[in-house]
Amino acid sequence: MYQKATRVFFLFTIVLAVFYACTFDRELILDDEHLTLNLRWVPGFETQTQDEMLTGLTWALSNLGAELPRGSLQRAIFWQDDNHFSLNLNQVGFKRQALFALSRIIDVLVASGEYEQANGIDVGRFIMLTVNSTYHYYEITDVPQTLEEFRGLYDFRNKSVQVVNSSITSVNRLIEIAEAESYAQIAHISGESDQPFSASGDFSPDEFEVLDMMPNGQIRFGLYDKQGRLKAFADETITIAGKPAKCLWCHEVNIQPLFLENAALGLGNTLTQEAFNQLRGEQMMWLMEYRAGLSTDLDYSRPQEHERMEKIYEDFMEPSAARLSLEWNISLTEVERLLTDMPTYSRNGQPGFYHRKDVDPLAPYSIIRVPESAREFSSYEPDFF
């Protein structure tokens, strides 16, 4: 009996020691040292300013869920020179789940040749590997793993609207609206299928797009397949919704607008377009009032500034030879020699731009690969988890 009790006590001690060791390791990951990343700013064009880049970075962090209490970004950033700075992600108001996800991404980035040789990761690459990498966005913002889990967060029993004339999809769309009395309860599920609507209410979507609200005033997005499992991008054969990053690009200040006319179908217990627009208008008021009440480094009164974030990743994904010269720290002549046989394309009517997937293999150091597209289908979507 004594020997059995001794064995049980010994095993309990080992389990307890392992538990505390693992807990200690996880706590270490979340300290300032492990959550500080060196970034480098490579201007996409000659007139781009440091302030414009920081505005774009602020929007990126906010879209990932950072609460950014007023003054926090200034405390979190330390400039090493005009183009290099450190960013302490532990100081900008991320939730614990986000910090664990970000610490994993940081571990991968600091192990790259770019980080070592260029003294940091390009801000554009950082945004592409967070906001524009679907699986990383899901992990950082803690999107529920299944549609069932998402439904369980809200009450979707009563309100929906049938959309037969959508600017997003070529098929029918059923938008379910959660019961809500405040900003925090706003949530929508959009199911899409070429199946016709019926009076019985039967409708079996092929995929789902969802949105709800984060505590920092930003909208969170997710995509689920027919079985209710998270997916990286929408089915291009039925919708142009793309990736969650495209939802952010389109819905930065809008909750589920209906741009086209949809006559009331009168099928089942659904809302008319007029009733839905009235409900949506009420929810938009909640959103704007909530944002106005926040004390944050993000200026929600200037919503057009979200374009600063998009400018950063667009310039990174579609670089000119001049940008690559700055990025790789080699002469423009040498860059043009390296790109002699590389195809170019025009951007906004200007020729001489390249695709990131084509030029990254030519970099003078090892890099961490980004998705092939910032907002659309990509044959490669990174997943560090």
N, C-alpha and C positions, 0 to 999 in steps of 0.2 A: 504494500500500500504506500509506504514511504517512498519507494523507488518510482512508482507511477506518478505520485504527486510531484516529485522532483523533476521528472521528465516533462510533465505538463507545464510546470513553472518555467523550465528552461526554454521550451518551445514558445511560451507566451512572451518571454523576455526577448527572444530573437525577433518575433513578429513585431513587437513594440519598437525595437531598435531599428528595424527596416522601415517601419512606418515613419518614425521621426527623421530618419536619414533622408527618405524620399521627400518628406515635407520640407526639410531644410534645403535640399537641392532645389526644389521648386521656388522657395522663397528667394534663394540666391539669384535665380533667373530673373526675378522681378526687381532687382535693385537698379540704381541709376547706371551703374557701369555696364550691365548686360542689356540695358534698354537705350543706350546712346549709340547713334549711328552717324558716321561721317558722310556728309553729302557734298556734292560739288555741283555748282550751277554753271552750265554751259549755255550762254545766251543763244536763243534760236535766231535772233536777228539783231542788228547793230543797235537799234533804239530800245530794245527791251531793258527794263530797269530791274534792279534788285527788289524794289518794293512790289513790282508786278509779279515777279516770281514768288515772293513770300505770300502774296495774296492767293495765288494759285495753290501753293502748298497748304495754306490754311484751309481752303475749300476741300482739298484732298483729305486732310486729317479729319475734318468735320464729317465728310461723307463716310468715313470709316467709324464714326461714332465718338470721336474725341469731343469732350464738352468744352474745352478751350476757355476756361474761366479768364476773365479779362486780365491781361498782363502775363498770362502763363506762357505764351509763345515766346515773348521777349526773354523770359527767364530760362526757357528751354533751349534757346539757340545761342551758340557761341561762335562768332566769326573768327576763322583762323587767318584768312586773307580775303580779298574781294570776291573770290569764287569758291572758297571752301568753308564749310561750317559744320559744327556738330549739332545734332538734334536729339535732345533727351525726351524720348517718347513716354517716359514715366512721369513727366511733369505737365502733360497737356490734357489730362482728364479722361484717359481711357479706362474702361472697366477692366476688371481682372481677367476675364476671358480674352479680351482683346490683347492685353499685355502678354499673356502666354503665347498667343498666335504670333504677335509681332516679334517676340524674342526668338522664336523659331526661324522666322524670315531673316532676322538680323544675323543669326548664326550662319545661314547660308551665304548671305551677302558679304560678310566680312572675310569669308574663306576664299573669295574670288580674286583672280589676278588684278582685276580692275581696282578693287578696294585697296590692294597693297601698292600697286604701281601708280595709281592716280590719286591716292590719298582720299578715297571716298567713292561712293556710288553716285552716278548721275541722278539728279532729282527726277528726270524723266523716267529712268529705269525703275526707281523706287515707286513712283506712282503707278507704272505699268504692272509692277509685281504686287501691288496691294489693291488699289481701286479697280484696276482693269484686268486683274487675274481673278476669275470668278470664284474658284475654290478658296483662294486666300481672302477675298472679300467676305464670303460666307463665314469663314472661320473667325475673322476679326470682328464682324458685326453680329456673330452668334445667331445666324439664321437657322431656324429649326430644321432638323435633318429630314423630316417628312412633312407632307401636307397635313396629315392627321395631327401632328404636333402643333403645326401652325393654327389649324382650326381650333384646337383645344385652348388657345390663348384668348379667343374672342367668342362672341355669340353671333353666329351666322344663320340663325333660324328663319328670319322673316323677310329681309329686303334683298331684292335683286332686280336687275334690268337686263332685257334682252337686246343685244346689238346686232343688227343685220347689215349695217352700213358702217364699217369701221375703217379708220385711216391706218390701222395697224395690221389688221389681218384680213385675208380674203375669204374667211369662213365666218360662221356664226360665233358670237361671243356672249357668254353669260357672266355678268359682273355681279358678284355677291358682295353686299355691304354689311359689315358688322354693326350690331346695335351699339350706339355710342352717345355719350352725353358730355364728352370732353375730348381734348386733343389726344390723350394717351390711349383712347379706345378706338381710334380711327384705324380701320383695316379693310382691305378689299381683296377678293380673289376673282381673277378673270380666267374662266375656262373657255377653251377654244376647240371647235370641232366643225366638220362639214355636215354633221347631223342636223336635220331641221328641228326647229322648236315645235313643240306640240302642246295642246291644251292640258295634257296629263302632267306636264312638267318634267317628263323624262328627258334628260340631256346628259350625254356621256362625253365629257371633254377628252381630247387627246393630249393636252398639256395645260399647265396652269401658270399664270403669272400672279404674284402676290405682292402686296405692299402693306407696310404698317409704319408706325412712327417711332423714332428713337428719342431718348430723353433730351438730346441736344438740339432738337428741332429739325433734324433731317429725316427724309423718308428712306426706309429700308426696303430693298427689293429682293425677290427670290423667284426662281423658276423650278417647276416640278414636272416630271413626266406623268404619263397616264396612270402609273402605279403609285404616284405620289412621292417619288424620290427626287432629291435635288439633281438638277442638271446644269451644265455650264452655259448653254445658250439655247435659244428658242429654235423650233423647227422652221427652217427657211422656206419650206414648201407651203406653209400656211400663214406665216407671220413675218414681219420685218422687225420684231421686237429686239432681236440680237441678244446681247449679254446684259446682265444687270448694270454694267457701266453705261450702256446705251439708254437704259431707263433713267439713270441719273442725269444723263445729258439732255433728255427730253422733258423730264418731270422735275427739274431742279426747284421749281416754285409752284408746280401744279399737281393737284390730286385728281387723277383719272378724268381728264376733260373729254367730252364727246365733241369732236370737231365737225362731224357730218350729221345731217338730219337723219333721224330714225323714227319713222312713224310708229305709234303705239300699236303693238301687235295684239294686245288683249288676250294673250294666251297665259293661263295660269295666274297666280298671285304675284305679278311682277309690277315694277314701277314703270310709268311712262317716262319718256325722255325729259319732259318738263319737270316731273316730280324728282327724277334723279338729279337734274341740274340744280334744283332748289336745295336738295340735300347736300350735294357737293359744294354749293356755294356756302352753306352753313359750316361745313367742315373746313373749307378754305379760310373762313373767318377765324375759326378756332386756331388753325395753324398760324396765321399771321399774328394773332393776339399773343399766342404762346411764344413765338419767336421774338416779338417786340418786348416781352417781359424778361428775356434772358440777358445776363451780363456776360458777354462772350467776346473773344477776339474776332469773331466772324461778324461782319456787318450785314445783317439780314435786310437792311433797308436798301442795299445795293445788290440785288440778286443777279444782275447782269455780270457781276464780277466772277461768277462761276466759270466764265469763259477763260479766265486766267489759268485755271487748272487744265482745261482742255488744250489751251495753247501750249502748255509745257509738254504734255504727252504727245500732241500732234507733231510738234517740232522734233521731238525725240524719235518718233516712229517714222518720220518723213524728213530726214536730214539733208541739208545741202552739203556740198564739198567743203564750204567754209566752216560750217558747224563741225564737221568731222575733223577738220584740221585742229580746231580748238579742243575738241573732245579727246583726240588721240595724241595731242601735243606734238604733231609733226607738221612740216611745211605744207602749204596748199598745193605746191607743185608735186610733192610726193603723194599726197592724197589723190590728186588727179591721175597720177601714174598708176596707182593701185586700182583705180576705178575705170581704167581705160575701156574695158570691155563690158562694164556694168550698165544695164539698161537704166535710162532715166525716164521721168514722167513730169508732167506739168502739175503745179499746185496753185490754185487760185489764179490761173492764167499765166503763171511764171514757170519756165522750164528749169531743168537741172536739179531735180530732187530724186532721192533714192529710197528704197524700202529697207527698213531696219533689218529684216531677216536676210537681206542680201549683203549688207555691209558689216554686220556684227562678226562674221567669220574672219574678216580682214583686220580686226582690231589687234593692236600690238600687245594684247594681254588676254587672258581668259576672262570670259564674261558669263553672267547668269542669263540664260535665255529667257526672253519674254514672249508672250503670245504673239502670233502673227498679225492679229488685228486687235485694236483697242476696244472696239465696240461690237464687232460682228463675229460670226463663226470663225474659229481658228482650229486648224488641225492639231495644234499643240497648245495645251492649256496647263500651265505649271501647277503642281500640287506638292508642296513641301510637307504635307501632313500625312 
